[in-house]
Amino acid sequence: MARAEAVLLVADAPLSPRRLAQLATLADATEARTQINRLNAAYEQAGTPFRVERVAAGYRLFTLPQFAFWLGKLHHRDAELKLSPPSMETLTIIAYRQPITRADVEAIRGVQCSEMIKQLMERNLVRIGGEDDSLGRPFLYETTRKFLETFGLRDLDELPLADRLRRRPTTEGSPASSDNAPDADDTPPVVPVPEAS
């Protein structure tokens, strides 16, 4: 359990159970999940400010939400994570309607969005997920693993009102929008340690 805790403490991105088992020299992914459950029970019993949570494609060590104010002062995270209202609107549309073209985002927002999409891509919250089959083959935009990590989501189905607001792919061959986690071999982006939500 101590090895699993040490690995989670220094990890700069979520770790899959299999990767945690490799790094902590545990038997397998099942033992890794067992150690995570034991860690969380020990944290709760001792009243510590920590919790291991599943986010995106793996597990991370978080602090409890009530410590966010003090930790935010220490790390100056507000500036890093702050999005302008137009950026947040654009990100919300992409998250719920992905994969989506820039023209469709602009039709929903009613204003030009190329600069907002560019900023979201620079922050690694949005990526190009393919090309649409329509005239001119415009890019399709979708959210990234960092989006899930930043907002503390396991997958896109955890978005508020996802069952009513998310668009589901209806044809074969269209880009997947329900599973935004990358393959296990992908290297996750580096993100600051967020507080649990």
FITI-867045 format. One record per residue (C-alpha): residue number from 1; y, z, x. Coordinates in Angstrom, 2 decimals, padded with zeros to 5 digits. Layout:
residues N
<k:NUM, north:Y, up:Z, east:X>
...
This chain:
residues 197
<k:1, north:000.00, up:000.00, east:000.00>
<k:2, north:002.39, up:000.79, east:002.87>
<k:3, north:001.80, up:-002.64, east:004.42>
<k:4, north:002.53, up:-004.36, east:001.11>
<k:5, north:005.70, up:-002.29, east:000.71>
<k:6, north:006.86, up:-003.12, east:004.25>
<k:7, north:006.32, up:-006.84, east:003.71>
<k:8, north:008.21, up:-006.77, east:000.40>
<k:9, north:011.05, up:-004.80, east:002.00>
<k:10, north:011.74, up:-007.40, east:004.71>
<k:11, north:010.94, up:-010.54, east:002.70>
<k:12, north:014.01, up:-012.65, east:002.04>
<k:13, north:012.44, up:-014.46, east:-000.92>
<k:14, north:009.80, up:-013.80, east:-003.60>
<k:15, north:006.24, up:-013.74, east:-002.30>
<k:16, north:003.26, up:-015.03, east:-004.25>
<k:17, north:000.33, up:-012.57, east:-004.47>
<k:18, north:-001.66, up:-014.81, east:-002.13>
<k:19, north:001.14, up:-014.88, east:000.47>
<k:20, north:001.66, up:-011.12, east:000.16>
<k:21, north:-002.06, up:-010.60, east:000.75>
<k:22, north:-001.90, up:-012.77, east:003.89>
<k:23, north:001.16, up:-011.06, east:005.33>
<k:24, north:000.01, up:-007.50, east:004.51>
<k:25, north:-003.59, up:-008.27, east:005.59>
<k:26, north:-005.01, up:-007.43, east:002.16>
<k:27, north:-008.32, up:-008.76, east:000.88>
<k:28, north:-006.93, up:-011.21, east:-001.69>
<k:29, north:-004.28, up:-011.84, east:-004.35>
<k:30, north:-005.99, up:-009.42, east:-006.74>
<k:31, north:-005.65, up:-006.60, east:-004.23>
<k:32, north:-001.99, up:-007.56, east:-003.71>
<k:33, north:-001.33, up:-007.24, east:-007.46>
<k:34, north:-003.17, up:-003.90, east:-007.47>
<k:35, north:-000.99, up:-002.63, east:-004.61>
<k:36, north:002.15, up:-003.78, east:-006.46>
<k:37, north:001.06, up:-001.80, east:-009.53>
<k:38, north:000.37, up:001.26, east:-007.33>
<k:39, north:003.76, up:000.90, east:-005.64>
<k:40, north:005.59, up:000.73, east:-008.97>
<k:41, north:003.69, up:003.78, east:-010.24>
<k:42, north:004.59, up:005.69, east:-007.06>
<k:43, north:008.24, up:004.63, east:-007.31>
<k:44, north:008.41, up:005.74, east:-010.94>
<k:45, north:006.70, up:009.07, east:-010.26>
<k:46, north:008.98, up:009.85, east:-007.29>
<k:47, north:012.12, up:008.71, east:-009.11>
<k:48, north:013.09, up:006.24, east:-006.39>
<k:49, north:015.69, up:003.51, east:-006.99>
<k:50, north:013.15, up:000.74, east:-006.30>
<k:51, north:010.87, up:-001.49, east:-008.35>
<k:52, north:008.73, up:-004.53, east:-007.51>
<k:53, north:009.31, up:-007.29, east:-010.06>
<k:54, north:007.89, up:-010.74, east:-010.60>
<k:55, north:010.59, up:-013.38, east:-010.35>
<k:56, north:010.29, up:-017.16, east:-010.05>
<k:57, north:006.99, up:-017.82, east:-008.26>
<k:58, north:006.43, up:-014.42, east:-006.68>
<k:59, north:007.28, up:-010.74, east:-006.30>
<k:60, north:010.37, up:-009.06, east:-004.82>
<k:61, north:011.49, up:-005.52, east:-004.17>
<k:62, north:014.59, up:-004.73, east:-006.24>
<k:63, north:016.86, up:-001.78, east:-006.80>
<k:64, north:017.26, up:-000.46, east:-010.32>
<k:65, north:020.22, up:-001.77, east:-012.34>
<k:66, north:022.09, up:001.55, east:-012.37>
<k:67, north:022.68, up:001.19, east:-008.60>
<k:68, north:024.23, up:-002.30, east:-008.87>
<k:69, north:027.83, up:-001.05, east:-008.79>
<k:70, north:027.46, up:000.79, east:-005.47>
<k:71, north:025.32, up:-001.87, east:-003.84>
<k:72, north:027.73, up:-004.58, east:-004.96>
<k:73, north:030.52, up:-002.79, east:-003.09>
<k:74, north:028.38, up:-002.64, east:000.02>
<k:75, north:027.25, up:-006.26, east:000.00>
<k:76, north:030.27, up:-007.92, east:-001.65>
<k:77, north:027.84, up:-009.89, east:-003.78>
<k:78, north:030.22, up:-010.53, east:-006.68>
<k:79, north:032.02, up:-013.31, east:-004.81>
<k:80, north:028.71, up:-014.93, east:-003.80>
<k:81, north:027.29, up:-015.00, east:-007.33>
<k:82, north:030.48, up:-015.55, east:-009.33>
<k:83, north:030.60, up:-018.82, east:-011.24>
<k:84, north:033.66, up:-020.14, east:-013.04>
<k:85, north:033.37, up:-020.55, east:-016.83>
<k:86, north:033.12, up:-024.38, east:-016.52>
<k:87, north:030.38, up:-024.02, east:-013.88>
<k:88, north:028.51, up:-021.52, east:-016.06>
<k:89, north:028.79, up:-023.82, east:-019.10>
<k:90, north:027.45, up:-026.75, east:-017.07>
<k:91, north:024.62, up:-024.65, east:-015.63>
<k:92, north:023.70, up:-023.37, east:-019.09>
<k:93, north:023.50, up:-026.90, east:-020.50>
<k:94, north:021.33, up:-028.05, east:-017.61>
<k:95, north:019.07, up:-024.99, east:-017.88>
<k:96, north:018.42, up:-025.43, east:-021.59>
<k:97, north:018.33, up:-029.23, east:-021.80>
<k:98, north:016.70, up:-030.19, east:-018.49>
<k:99, north:015.94, up:-032.72, east:-017.31>
<k:100, north:019.35, up:-034.10, east:-018.30>
<k:101, north:021.73, up:-036.79, east:-017.07>
<k:102, north:025.35, up:-036.14, east:-016.11>
<k:103, north:026.48, up:-038.29, east:-019.05>
<k:104, north:024.51, up:-036.11, east:-021.47>
<k:105, north:026.02, up:-032.93, east:-019.97>
<k:106, north:029.50, up:-034.48, east:-020.33>
<k:107, north:028.75, up:-035.49, east:-023.94>
<k:108, north:027.87, up:-031.88, east:-024.77>
<k:109, north:030.79, up:-030.30, east:-022.87>
<k:110, north:033.29, up:-032.98, east:-023.85>
<k:111, north:034.74, up:-033.18, east:-020.33>
<k:112, north:033.87, up:-034.75, east:-016.98>
<k:113, north:031.29, up:-032.63, east:-015.09>
<k:114, north:030.54, up:-034.34, east:-011.79>
<k:115, north:032.47, up:-031.75, east:-009.74>
<k:116, north:030.76, up:-028.84, east:-011.54>
<k:117, north:027.32, up:-030.37, east:-010.93>
<k:118, north:028.22, up:-030.94, east:-007.27>
<k:119, north:029.22, up:-027.27, east:-006.88>
<k:120, north:026.01, up:-026.10, east:-008.57>
<k:121, north:023.98, up:-028.31, east:-006.23>
<k:122, north:025.83, up:-026.89, east:-003.21>
<k:123, north:024.84, up:-023.39, east:-004.36>
<k:124, north:021.25, up:-024.62, east:-004.75>
<k:125, north:021.18, up:-023.72, east:-008.46>
<k:126, north:020.72, up:-027.34, east:-009.59>
<k:127, north:018.88, up:-030.27, east:-008.02>
<k:128, north:018.12, up:-033.91, east:-008.76>
<k:129, north:014.76, up:-033.97, east:-010.49>
<k:130, north:014.27, up:-037.69, east:-010.90>
<k:131, north:015.82, up:-040.74, east:-012.54>
<k:132, north:016.17, up:-041.59, east:-016.19>
<k:133, north:014.60, up:-044.80, east:-017.50>
<k:134, north:017.87, up:-045.86, east:-019.15>
<k:135, north:020.28, up:-048.55, east:-017.91>
<k:136, north:021.50, up:-047.84, east:-014.37>
<k:137, north:018.69, up:-045.29, east:-013.77>
<k:138, north:021.02, up:-042.23, east:-013.71>
<k:139, north:019.86, up:-039.06, east:-011.98>
<k:140, north:018.20, up:-036.32, east:-014.00>
<k:141, north:019.34, up:-032.80, east:-013.14>
<k:142, north:017.30, up:-029.62, east:-013.38>
<k:143, north:017.52, up:-026.03, east:-012.22>
<k:144, north:015.94, up:-024.78, east:-009.00>
<k:145, north:013.79, up:-021.85, east:-007.97>
<k:146, north:016.98, up:-020.14, east:-006.71>
<k:147, north:018.34, up:-020.34, east:-010.27>
<k:148, north:015.32, up:-018.38, east:-011.49>
<k:149, north:015.65, up:-015.86, east:-008.65>
<k:150, north:019.40, up:-015.40, east:-009.12>
<k:151, north:019.08, up:-014.72, east:-012.83>
<k:152, north:015.86, up:-012.69, east:-012.50>
<k:153, north:013.67, up:-015.04, east:-014.54>
<k:154, north:009.95, up:-015.71, east:-014.09>
<k:155, north:010.27, up:-019.11, east:-015.73>
<k:156, north:012.55, up:-021.02, east:-018.09>
<k:157, north:010.83, up:-019.60, east:-021.16>
<k:158, north:012.55, up:-016.27, east:-020.37>
<k:159, north:016.00, up:-017.78, east:-021.03>
<k:160, north:017.66, up:-016.11, east:-024.05>
<k:161, north:016.66, up:-017.93, east:-027.26>
<k:162, north:014.61, up:-020.38, east:-025.18>
<k:163, north:012.20, up:-021.04, east:-028.02>
<k:164, north:015.06, up:-022.36, east:-030.19>
<k:165, north:017.46, up:-023.88, east:-027.64>
<k:166, north:015.27, up:-025.45, east:-024.93>
<k:167, north:014.36, up:-029.10, east:-025.16>
<k:168, north:010.68, up:-029.76, east:-024.46>
<k:169, north:009.38, up:-032.99, east:-022.91>
<k:170, north:007.76, up:-035.11, east:-025.59>
<k:171, north:006.37, up:-038.07, east:-023.67>
<k:172, north:003.86, up:-038.28, east:-020.87>
<k:173, north:005.31, up:-039.03, east:-017.49>
<k:174, north:008.65, up:-037.36, east:-018.22>
<k:175, north:009.72, up:-034.70, east:-015.74>
<k:176, north:008.39, up:-031.26, east:-016.52>
<k:177, north:011.00, up:-028.86, east:-017.82>
<k:178, north:008.91, up:-025.84, east:-018.73>
<k:179, north:007.63, up:-024.96, east:-015.26>
<k:180, north:010.38, up:-024.84, east:-012.70>
<k:181, north:008.42, up:-023.00, east:-010.01>
<k:182, north:007.67, up:-025.11, east:-006.94>
<k:183, north:004.28, up:-025.56, east:-005.36>
<k:184, north:002.85, up:-022.59, east:-003.50>
<k:185, north:003.42, up:-024.40, east:-000.20>
<k:186, north:007.18, up:-024.83, east:-000.81>
<k:187, north:009.41, up:-022.57, east:001.24>
<k:188, north:011.69, up:-020.67, east:-001.12>
<k:189, north:015.42, up:-020.61, east:-000.45>
<k:190, north:017.04, up:-017.56, east:001.14>
<k:191, north:018.97, up:-015.48, east:-001.38>
<k:192, north:020.64, up:-012.06, east:-001.24>
<k:193, north:018.64, up:-009.10, east:-002.58>
<k:194, north:019.61, up:-008.82, east:-006.29>
<k:195, north:019.26, up:-005.74, east:-008.45>
<k:196, north:016.52, up:-005.68, east:-011.08>
<k:197, north:017.64, up:-006.49, east:-014.57>
